[in-house]
Amino acid sequence: MENARKKRVKKTDINYDFKSIFPEQLRKLLENRNVTQEELAMHLGVARQSVSQWKDGKTMPNIYYLKKISAFFDVPYEYLLDGIQNENKENVNIGTELGLSDEAILILREYKENSDIFKRYEKEIDPSEGCEKYGDEFSQKYIQGSISVNRLKVLNLIIEEEQKRGIIRNMSNYVFGEFARKRTDPYPECASDYLKNLLDSNVAVSDKSTGRDMFISYELLINIFMMQVQKGLMGLREDERQE
């Protein structure tokens, strides 16, 4: 065990793939659109050196900056990334089968790629020396991988336990739910200013004992949804602690 911990990996031994077409596509975009590295760096909020390393194929931007580059040049992801035809076809198949968007698929791919790097080298790399020994790009992917491992695990748990916990259901209710009345709906005839105010800020609920309407605030219902999400997540947390 001790020998395994002391083992180190040379840069040449690290086998993970940089996107080979991206640097070429980025150089073309900079040249054809007459954009300098300084201008792109300023727009993205990064150092000029970062853009230079991307252009030279030394490092690869993460999904956040890929999105910003795509938007800046008004080009699709497929134009920027390697394996343009095969990856796009595979993404379409995954999206059709599972209902995931292209952006969601790219994010999950990045989680998986980084978590695989972390799992492969976690007993061989000293994080405090990783950047110096193995390069900044690898070090970043390794660190992000340690986070991605748990992100993927949580996503799987939430989906697997949906029937029991209802986390996704309550999240969708919170994000997309519409209550009994929209603010744009017409008021009842002869409604007083007081009633209009109640209708604007509350949901009407029938009281079984009196047969009359009572009002519950939107804020209360929103908090109930959030409490249900929290309850489901706490249940997953307790399950993990007991294992």
N, C-alpha and C positions, 0 to 999 in steps of 0.2 A: 504493500500500500504506500509506504513512504517513498519507494523508488518511483511509483507511478506519479506521485505528487510532484516529484522533482523533475520529471521529464518535461522537456520543452519542445515546442514545435517551431521549425524554421519557417520563414515566410514562404519559401518554395514548396513546403509541405502542405500549405493551406489550400484546400481544394474547394473553393466556392467561386461562383461565376459572376463576374461583372457583366453588365449588359453591353455587349460588344458594339451594337449599332448606335446606341444613344450618343456617344461622343461625336460620331460622324454626323448624325442628324442635328446635333446642337451646333456644330461648326457651320453646317449649311444654313441653318436658321439665322445665326449671327451675321453671316456674310450676306445672304440674300436679303435680309430685312435691314441691313446696314445698322445693326445694333452692336455697340461695343460691350466688352465684358463688364466694364464699369457701370454702364447703364443697366444691364441685366442684374448685376449684383445689387445695385441700389434699389431696383424695383422689388427684388426678392428679399432684401434686408439681410444679405450675407456679405462676407468679405469677397473682394475680387479674386483672391486666391482660390476660394471654393469653386467659383465659376471656371477658373483656369484649370483646376484639377478635374472637373467634370469634362471639360472640353478635350483634355488630353487623355481621358480614360483612366486616370489614376484613382478616382473615387466615383461613387454613384449617388445622386441625390435620393433622399427618401421620398415616400409617397406624398408628403406635404409639399415639398418643393417641385416634384413632378407635376402636381396639380397646378401650381402657380406658373411653372414654365409653360405648360400646355395652354393655360388661359392667356398668358402674356402674348404668346405667338399665335393664339387662336388655331391650334392644331390638336387633333385627338391624341390620346395616349398611344394608340397603335402606331402613330408616326414616330413617336419618341423611343419606343421600347424594342428590344431585341425579339426575334422570333415573331415578327409582326403578323404573319399570316397564321402560323400554327397556334400561337398564343391566343390570338383573337378568336379563332375558331373554337379553341378549347373553352375560352371564357363564355362564348355564346352558348355552347352546350351546357356548361355549368349553370349559367344564368337561366336557361330554359328549364332545366331540370329542377333547380332549387329556388329559383326566384330571386337570386342575388344580382345586384347591379354590378356593372364593370368596376366601379370604384370600390365596392365592398370586396369583390374578388381580389383586386390588387392589394388591398390592405391585408386581407387574410393570407395572401401569398407571402407578403413581407413578414408578417408574424411568423409564419411557418418557416421561412428561410432563416430568419434570425434565431428562432428557437432551436432549429436543427444545428446551427453553428455552435450555440451555447452548449447544447447537450453533448456534441461531439468533443468539444475541447474543455469542458468545465473543470476536469481534473488535471489538465495539462497546462493551463494558463494562469499566471499570476496577474490578476486584474490591475494591480498597481504598476506593473511593468509592461502590460500588454501593448499600450500605444507605442512605446519605444521599440519593443522587440518585433511586433507583428504588423505595425502600421496603423494609422489612424482609422482608416475605413473598416478594417477588420475589428479593431477595438470597439468602434461604435456599434457594429453589428452584434458583437459578442455581448456588450452591455445591454443593448436593446433586446437581445435574445433572452436574457435572464428575466426580463419583464414580460416578453411575449409568451413564454412558457405558461405563466399563470393566466394571462389574458385568454389564451386558447382554451385552457382548462375551464375557466369560468364560463366562457361562451358555450362550451359543450355541456357543462352542468346545467346552465339555464335552459338550454333546449331540451336536454334529456329529462329534466325535472319539471317541465312546463305543466304537465297534467296535474302534478301535485302542488306546485308552488304558484303557478299562474303569473309569473313575473312578466313575461312578454305580453300577456293579455292586459294586465294593469298598466304597463308602459304604453301600450297602444291606446287604451282608454284615455290615458292622460294626454297623449300627444294629439290624437285625432278625434277624441270624443266631443260631441256637440250635445248640449243640454236641451231641455224642453223648448226653449225659446231663444232665438238669435236676437241680437240688438236691432237688426235690420227688419225684423218682423213687425207688422202693424200692431198697434195697441188695440185692445178691445174697445168697442164703442163706449163712450161716456166714461173712460178711465180717468181717474183723478191723477193729479201730479204725484201724489203719494204712491198710488198703485203703479204708475209708470216707473217710478224709481225702484220699487220692489221688483218689478219684472225685469228691469235692466241689470240688477245686481244679484238676483236670486233665481232658484228653480222652484217652480210650483209643484208641490207633492200633496196628494190627497190624504187627508186624515181619516182613517177608517172609522174612528169612534164618532166623529161629528159629520163626516161626509163633506167637509169643507176643505178648501185648499190651505196649506200652510207653506211657508217659504223657507228654503234652505239656501244658504249663500254658495255661490260658485266656489269661493275660496275654501269653504269647508269640504266640498266634494273633491276639489283638487288635492287637498291635504289627505283625504281618505285614500285616494289613488296612490299617493306617494308613500303613505304608511303601509299599504299593501305590498308595494314594491320592496320597501325596507324589510317588512316581515319575511318576504320570500327570500331575500338575500341573507338575512340573519339565519334562516333555516338552513340554507346551503352552508353557511359558515359553521354552524353547530355540527352538521353532518361531517364536514371535513375534520373538525377537531376530534370527533369520536373515532375516526378511522385510525 
